[in-house]
Amino acid sequence: MHYKRKESFRYTFTEPCEATFRLIKDASGLTAQEISKKGTCKIIDISPHGLKMFTEFSIAIDKQLHVELHFTIDESPINLVGEFVWSHKKLDGYEYGINLPSDINTEQLIISELKSLRRKSMNLEK
């Protein structure tokens, strides 16, 4: 098997991570225009470059919307803006793939939080 050293990993939560989100219209400007109130979602899996979230809300992702997410993996709160890539209808809601911007600080925060969470779960298993 060929190992891709530069390819990022994806961490799947055993219990999905609770999060809140809101839709915004333009994340590239100085101020993002809010177009929805906060909603709740669950993050199913995450990598430094993207995540999969589940929510009961149907979102028209073809309108080039961005999503602002607020969640905590282990201890530090994480606030970021991502872009919808795909959606899948599920029995009781919708799954969405979200691409995260390339930001070294955010990537390092996600990685360190995942490492901390994993260390804690390993200590509980002992």
C-alpha positions as CSV (number, residue, x, y, z in Angstrom):
1,M,0.0,0.0,0.0
2,H,1.3,3.4,-1.0
3,Y,1.4,5.9,2.0
4,K,0.7,9.5,1.2
5,R,2.7,11.5,3.7
6,K,1.1,14.9,2.9
7,E,-2.5,13.7,2.8
8,S,-4.5,14.8,5.8
9,F,-6.3,12.5,8.1
10,R,-10.0,12.4,9.0
11,Y,-11.2,11.7,12.6
12,T,-14.6,10.1,13.0
13,F,-16.2,10.9,16.4
14,T,-17.6,7.9,18.3
15,E,-20.2,10.3,19.7
16,P,-20.9,13.2,17.2
17,C,-19.6,16.6,18.3
18,E,-22.4,19.1,19.2
19,A,-22.1,22.4,17.3
20,T,-24.0,25.5,16.2
21,F,-24.0,27.1,12.8
22,R,-25.4,30.0,10.9
23,L,-25.5,30.6,7.2
24,I,-23.7,33.7,5.9
25,K,-23.7,35.2,2.4
26,D,-20.2,36.5,1.8
27,A,-17.3,35.3,3.9
28,S,-14.6,36.9,1.8
29,G,-15.5,40.5,2.6
30,L,-14.7,42.4,5.8
31,T,-18.1,41.7,7.3
32,A,-20.1,38.5,6.5
33,Q,-23.8,39.1,5.9
34,E,-25.9,36.8,8.1
35,I,-28.8,35.1,6.3
36,S,-30.0,32.7,9.0
37,K,-30.3,32.5,12.8
38,K,-28.2,29.9,14.7
39,G,-29.1,26.3,14.2
40,T,-27.8,23.1,15.9
41,C,-25.9,20.4,14.1
42,K,-23.6,17.5,14.9
43,I,-20.1,17.1,13.5
44,I,-19.7,13.5,12.4
45,D,-16.1,13.6,11.3
46,I,-13.4,16.3,10.8
47,S,-10.0,16.8,9.3
48,P,-7.9,20.0,9.2
49,H,-9.3,20.8,5.7
50,G,-13.0,19.8,6.0
51,L,-15.8,18.2,8.0
52,K,-19.1,16.3,7.7
53,M,-22.0,17.7,9.6
54,F,-25.5,16.4,10.2
55,T,-28.6,18.6,10.8
56,E,-32.3,18.4,10.5
57,F,-32.4,21.5,8.3
58,S,-32.5,21.5,4.5
59,I,-30.0,24.0,3.1
60,A,-29.9,25.0,-0.6
61,I,-26.1,24.7,-1.0
62,D,-26.3,25.7,-4.7
63,K,-26.6,29.4,-3.7
64,Q,-22.9,29.7,-2.8
65,L,-23.6,30.0,0.8
66,H,-20.9,29.8,3.5
67,V,-21.4,28.4,7.0
68,E,-20.1,29.7,10.2
69,L,-19.5,26.9,12.8
70,H,-18.9,27.1,16.5
71,F,-17.9,23.9,18.4
72,T,-15.5,22.5,21.0
73,I,-13.7,19.2,20.3
74,D,-12.0,18.9,23.7
75,E,-11.3,22.2,25.5
76,S,-10.7,25.1,23.2
77,P,-13.7,26.6,21.4
78,I,-13.3,26.6,17.6
79,N,-15.0,29.2,15.4
80,L,-14.6,28.9,11.6
81,V,-16.2,29.6,8.3
82,G,-16.5,26.9,5.7
83,E,-18.0,26.4,2.3
84,F,-20.6,23.7,1.4
85,V,-19.3,21.1,-1.0
86,W,-22.0,18.4,-1.1
87,S,-25.2,17.3,0.6
88,H,-27.0,14.0,1.2
89,K,-30.6,13.4,2.3
90,K,-30.8,11.0,5.3
91,L,-33.8,9.5,6.9
92,D,-34.1,12.0,9.7
93,G,-32.1,15.0,8.3
94,Y,-29.3,16.0,6.0
95,E,-25.5,15.5,5.9
96,Y,-23.3,18.2,4.5
97,G,-19.7,18.2,3.4
98,I,-17.9,21.4,4.3
99,N,-14.5,22.5,3.0
100,L,-12.5,24.6,5.4
101,P,-10.1,27.3,4.4
102,S,-6.4,26.7,4.5
103,D,-5.3,28.4,7.7
104,I,-2.3,27.1,9.5
105,N,-3.5,28.3,12.9
106,T,-6.9,26.7,12.6
107,E,-5.4,23.5,11.2
108,Q,-3.0,23.3,14.2
109,L,-5.8,24.0,16.6
110,I,-8.0,21.2,15.2
111,I,-5.0,18.7,15.2
112,S,-4.0,19.6,18.8
113,E,-7.6,19.3,20.0
114,L,-8.0,15.9,18.3
115,K,-4.8,14.7,19.9
116,S,-5.9,15.9,23.3
117,L,-9.3,14.2,22.9
118,R,-7.6,10.9,21.8
119,R,-5.1,11.0,24.7
120,K,-8.0,11.4,27.2
121,S,-10.0,8.5,25.6
122,M,-6.9,6.3,25.7
123,N,-6.4,7.0,29.4
124,L,-10.1,6.1,30.1
125,E,-9.6,2.8,28.3
126,K,-6.7,1.8,30.6
